Amino acid sequence: MTLFSLRKLLLLALLAQPLGATAPAMAQNLFAPAIKVNDKVITRFELNQRAQMLQLFRSPGNPATEARKQLIEDRLKLDMAETLDILPSEQELEEGMADFAARADMTTEVFLQSLAQAGIEPVTFRDFILSRIAWGRLVRAKFGPRVEVAEGDVDRALASTGVGNVRVLLSEIILPAPPAEAAQVRERAEQIAQITSQAAFAEAAQRFSASESSLRGGRLDWTALANLPAPLHPIILGLGQNQVSDPVPIDGGFALFQLRGLQEGAVVQPSFSAIDYATYFIPGGRTAQALAQAEAIKSQIDTCDDLYGIAKGQPEERLQRLSKAPGEIAADIGVELAKLDKHEVSTALTRGEGQQLVFLMLCGRTPKDTEGIDRNDVALSVQNRRLASFADGYLAQLLDEARIIDY
């Protein structure tokens, strides 16, 4: 049975009940049109169900508002996919549901059971996945042939390995994930990854992020891409404007990044063979006492070498002086180091499930000449970013041309 047949049978079964009784009358109201998008109808049942699912996923923003927005966009996406005859098959839909459930370490069956316990019908989840798959296929079919990446584009994008002067304007969310809450936090991260506006991402950062930047809605200043950890380069270059990355696993949690701006140029900037930095661990995590101690240490030192005096007589593991290639540095530490100039300090991170504050100091960067770059990978990143830009523009056009009526 197809998804559309299942929805039709469900609707007919409810509307076939006698209209005189209270429950069927309520069902009739529930399945009455709430919004009309061109010639497609969105029912109150669908709005309620999507809002319940978003609330269960702890998706940022108002669940009712986000449900309305998503379902309107879904109608437009599916209508165009149907017109182009590129709707996913039942097998592709099942695989998409399984992939999504696997992110929460569940099978599709267990995931659907969890939704059912919250009053969410399987068809609601299926619709959600159907739209995601269909839109991805539509974007590739419609814009893929138009996205050509020239050698010059690759040359400019090679800043991901240190060539060029690409700068990025990012927002970040750092989600701690203690072992007992890892699956739940992963679900929250997956929902945040669906955000498409700066305002919604900023709200999520203020609510959930453990980074110091949460007070600014997760907003970071312009940063040279070469200064960020190498594993993040293709991820960031693959983002479109306002697009959010998939959750990036970090020590003790997940990180997400939203691209707010990107600047490219022809000036050559160095990449680095090694980053020299120091970490000093302060018991207490982000307590007032630990943060006050960090501020006191900051006022007493000028260079990384001064930390040896601070740590004198303490266990060796309290202070670590490290020199690593950018690709070997943990993502969250790498992001913090990218914000720092030589001998500057960050106290944004914790370790030991939040029980230790990381006093992180940049000691220096060692430049290197860049060789052995995989230009195909860079070209793919540029292509993905441009496809995302086309997709955003096309969706905005569909919304602008749509006839949307609220009942």
C-alpha positions in Angstrom: 0.0 0.0 0.0 1.4 3.4 -0.9 1.6 6.3 1.5 -1.2 8.2 -0.4 -3.5 5.1 -0.2 -2.9 4.8 3.5 -3.7 8.4 4.2 -6.9 8.2 2.0 -8.1 5.1 3.8 -7.5 6.7 7.2 -9.4 9.8 6.1 -12.3 7.8 4.7 -12.6 5.6 7.7 -13.0 8.6 10.0 -15.3 10.5 7.8 -17.5 7.5 7.3 -18.6 7.6 10.9 -22.1 9.0 11.8 -22.1 12.7 12.1 -24.5 12.8 15.0 -22.1 11.6 17.6 -19.6 13.8 19.4 -16.5 11.8 18.6 -17.2 11.6 14.8 -18.0 15.3 14.8 -14.7 16.0 16.4 -13.0 13.8 13.8 -14.8 15.7 11.0 -13.4 19.0 12.4 -10.0 17.4 12.8 -9.9 16.4 9.2 -11.5 19.5 7.8 -9.2 21.7 5.7 -7.0 24.1 7.7 -4.8 25.4 4.9 -5.0 25.2 1.1 -1.8 25.4 -0.8 -2.7 25.8 -4.5 -5.0 22.8 -5.0 -3.5 20.8 -2.1 -5.2 20.7 1.3 -3.5 20.5 4.8 -5.8 19.2 7.5 -5.9 20.1 11.2 -5.0 16.5 11.8 -1.7 16.9 9.9 -0.9 20.2 11.6 -1.5 18.8 15.0 0.5 15.6 14.3 3.5 17.5 12.8 3.5 19.9 15.8 3.4 16.9 18.2 6.3 15.3 16.4 8.3 18.5 16.4 7.7 18.9 20.1 8.7 15.3 20.7 11.9 15.9 18.7 12.4 19.1 20.8 12.7 21.0 17.6 13.5 24.7 18.2 10.8 27.3 17.7 7.1 27.2 18.3 5.8 23.7 17.3 2.6 25.0 15.8 4.3 27.7 13.8 7.0 25.4 12.5 4.5 22.7 11.6 2.5 25.2 9.5 5.7 26.4 7.7 7.0 22.9 7.1 3.7 21.4 5.8 3.2 24.3 3.4 6.7 23.8 2.0 6.2 20.1 1.9 3.1 20.5 -0.2 5.0 22.6 -2.7 8.0 20.3 -2.8 5.9 17.2 -3.3 3.7 18.8 -5.9 6.8 19.7 -8.0 8.3 16.3 -7.5 5.1 14.6 -8.6 5.0 16.9 -11.7 8.5 15.8 -12.6 7.6 12.1 -11.8 10.5 11.8 -9.4 8.7 10.8 -6.2 10.7 8.2 -4.3 9.7 4.6 -4.4 8.3 2.7 -1.5 11.6 1.0 -1.0 13.5 4.4 -1.0 11.0 5.7 1.5 11.5 2.7 3.8 15.3 3.1 3.5 14.9 6.8 4.4 12.9 6.1 7.4 15.4 3.4 8.5 18.3 5.8 8.1 16.6 8.5 10.2 15.6 6.0 12.9 19.2 4.7 13.0 20.4 8.1 14.0 18.6 7.5 17.3 20.0 4.0 17.4 16.6 2.5 16.7 15.1 0.3 14.0 12.2 1.8 12.1 9.7 -0.4 14.0 11.0 0.7 17.4 11.1 4.3 16.3 7.5 4.1 15.1 6.5 2.5 18.4 8.1 5.4 20.3 6.1 7.9 18.2 2.9 5.9 18.8 3.4 6.2 22.5 3.3 10.0 22.0 0.2 9.8 19.9 1.9 10.3 16.6 0.7 8.2 13.6 3.2 6.4 11.3 1.9 8.4 8.3 3.1 11.6 10.0 6.7 10.3 10.1 6.4 8.9 6.6 5.2 12.2 5.2 8.2 14.0 6.9 10.7 11.6 5.3 8.9 11.6 1.9 9.3 15.3 1.6 13.0 15.2 2.5 13.8 12.6 -0.1 11.6 14.0 -2.8 13.1 17.5 -2.5 16.7 16.2 -2.6 15.9 14.3 -5.8 14.1 17.3 -7.3 17.0 19.7 -6.6 19.6 17.3 -8.1 17.4 16.7 -11.2 16.5 20.3 -11.8 19.8 22.1 -10.9 22.5 19.4 -11.1 23.1 19.9 -14.8 23.3 23.7 -14.3 25.9 23.6 -11.5 29.3 23.6 -13.2 32.4 23.9 -11.1 35.3 25.4 -13.0 39.0 25.1 -12.2 39.0 28.6 -11.0 36.2 27.8 -8.5 38.2 25.0 -7.1 41.3 27.2 -6.8 39.3 29.7 -4.7 37.8 27.0 -2.6 41.1 25.5 -1.8 41.2 27.7 1.2 39.8 24.6 2.9 43.4 23.4 3.0 45.0 26.8 3.3 45.1 28.2 -0.3 43.0 31.3 -0.9 41.5 33.7 1.6 38.0 32.2 2.2 36.5 33.5 5.4 33.3 32.2 6.9 30.8 33.7 9.2 29.4 30.9 11.4 27.1 30.4 14.2 27.6 27.4 16.5 25.7 25.2 18.9 27.6 22.8 21.3 25.4 20.1 22.8 26.9 18.1 25.7 25.8 14.5 25.5 26.3 12.5 28.7 26.2 8.7 28.0 22.8 8.3 29.5 21.3 11.1 27.3 23.3 10.5 24.1 20.3 9.2 22.0 18.1 12.0 23.2 20.7 14.7 22.5 21.3 13.2 19.1 17.6 13.5 18.2 17.7 17.2 19.3 20.8 17.7 17.2 19.1 16.2 14.2 16.2 18.5 14.5 18.4 21.6 14.9 20.1 20.5 11.7 16.8 21.2 9.9 16.7 24.9 10.8 16.7 27.3 7.9 16.7 30.7 9.5 19.3 32.6 11.6 16.6 33.6 14.1 15.6 30.0 14.8 19.2 28.9 15.1 20.0 31.7 17.5 17.0 30.8 19.6 18.2 27.1 19.7 21.7 28.3 20.7 20.4 30.3 23.6 18.3 27.4 24.8 20.6 24.5 24.3 24.2 25.4 23.5 26.9 25.0 26.2 29.3 27.3 24.4 30.0 30.9 25.6 28.7 32.1 22.3 25.2 31.0 23.3 24.7 34.4 24.9 25.1 35.9 21.4 22.8 33.3 19.8 25.8 31.2 18.8 27.2 33.9 16.5 30.9 33.9 15.8 33.0 36.5 14.1 34.5 36.2 10.6 37.1 33.4 10.7 39.6 32.2 8.1 38.6 28.8 7.0 42.2 27.7 7.1 42.2 28.3 10.9 39.3 25.8 11.4 39.9 22.0 11.9 40.5 20.4 8.5 37.7 17.8 9.0 35.2 20.8 9.1 36.4 22.3 5.8 34.3 20.2 3.4 31.3 20.3 5.9 31.3 24.1 5.9 32.0 24.5 2.2 29.1 22.2 1.5 26.6 24.5 3.3 24.3 27.0 1.6 23.3 30.4 3.1 21.7 29.8 6.5 22.0 26.1 6.1 23.0 24.0 9.2 25.5 21.2 9.2 24.6 17.7 10.2 25.6 17.0 13.9 29.4 16.8 14.2 30.5 14.3 16.9 32.9 15.9 19.4 34.3 14.8 22.8 31.3 14.4 25.0 28.6 15.7 22.6 27.8 17.2 19.3 28.5 20.5 17.4 26.4 22.1 14.7 27.3 25.0 12.5 25.2 27.5 10.5 26.7 29.4 7.6 25.8 33.0 7.8 28.3 34.3 5.2 31.3 33.4 3.1 33.9 35.6 1.4 36.3 34.4 -1.3 39.3 36.1 -2.8 42.6 35.6 -4.6 45.0 36.4 -1.8 47.0 33.4 -0.6 47.0 32.7 3.1 49.1 30.1 4.8 47.9 26.8 6.0 49.4 25.2 9.0 51.4 22.0 9.6 50.9 22.2 13.4 49.0 24.1 16.0 50.7 24.6 19.3 48.3 24.9 22.3 47.9 24.2 26.0 45.0 22.9 28.0 44.8 23.4 31.8 42.0 21.6 33.5 40.2 23.4 36.4 37.8 21.3 38.6 34.3 22.5 38.9 33.2 22.8 35.2 31.4 26.0 34.5 30.7 26.9 38.1 31.3 30.5 39.3 34.3 29.4 41.4 36.0 27.6 38.4 35.3 30.5 36.1 36.7 33.0 38.6 39.8 30.8 38.9 40.2 30.9 35.2 40.0 34.7 35.1 42.6 34.9 37.9 45.0 32.7 35.9 44.4 34.7 32.8 45.4 37.9 34.6 48.7 36.3 35.8 50.1 34.9 32.5 51.2 36.3 29.2 52.4 33.2 27.3 51.8 29.4 27.4 55.1 29.0 29.1 53.7 30.8 32.1 51.2 28.0 32.7 54.0 25.8 33.9 54.3 28.0 36.9 50.6 27.8 37.5 50.6 24.0 37.4 53.8 23.5 39.5 53.3 20.8 42.1 50.0 19.6 40.6 49.3 16.3 38.9 50.9 16.2 35.4 47.5 15.6 33.7 46.2 19.0 34.8 48.4 20.8 32.2 48.9 19.5 28.6 51.1 21.3 26.1 50.3 19.9 22.6 51.5 20.4 19.0 49.2 18.7 16.5 48.3 18.8 12.8 45.0 20.6 12.4 43.3 17.4 11.3 44.3 15.6 14.5 42.7 18.2 16.8 39.3 17.5 18.3 36.6 19.5 16.5 35.5 21.6 19.5 39.0 22.5 20.5 39.9 23.3 16.9 36.9 25.7 16.6 37.9 27.5 19.7 41.6 27.7 18.6 40.4 29.2 15.3 38.9 32.2 17.3 42.2 32.9 19.1 45.3 34.9 18.3 48.6 33.8 19.7 48.5 33.7 23.6 44.8 34.3 23.8 42.6 32.1 26.0 39.2 30.4 25.7 37.2 29.0 28.6 34.2 27.8 26.5 34.8 24.1 26.8 34.5 21.4 29.5 35.6 17.8 29.8 34.8 14.9 32.1 31.0 15.2 31.5 31.1 18.9 32.4 33.1 18.5 35.6 36.3 20.1 34.4 36.7 23.6 32.8 39.2 23.7 30.0 41.5 26.7 30.1 42.6 26.6 26.5 45.5 28.8 25.2 46.9 29.2 21.7 50.7 29.1 21.8 51.3 29.4 18.0 50.7 28.1 14.5 53.3 26.6 12.2 52.7 27.5 8.5 53.3 24.9 5.8 53.1 24.6 2.0 50.0 22.8 0.8 50.4 19.8 -1.4 48.4 16.7 -2.4 45.0 18.3 -2.3 42.1 16.2 -3.7 40.5 18.7 -6.1 37.6 16.4 -6.8 36.5 16.6 -3.1 36.8 20.4 -3.2 34.8 20.5 -6.4 32.0 18.4 -4.8 31.9 20.7 -1.8 31.5 23.8 -4.1 28.8 22.0 -6.0 26.8 21.0 -2.9 26.9 24.6 -1.7 25.7 25.9 -5.0 22.9 23.3 -5.2 21.8 24.4 -1.7 21.7 28.0 -2.8 19.6 27.1 -5.9 17.2 25.0 -3.7 16.7 27.9 -1.3 16.0 30.3 -4.1 13.6 27.9 -5.8 11.7 27.2 -2.7 11.3 31.0 -2.0 10.0 31.3 -5.6 7.5 28.5 -5.1 6.3 30.1 -1.9 6.0 33.6 -3.5 3.9 32.2 -6.4 1.7 29.9 -4.3 -1.9 30.5 -3.4 -2.0 29.9 0.4 -5.4 30.1 2.1 -6.0 29.7 5.8 -9.5 28.4 6.8 
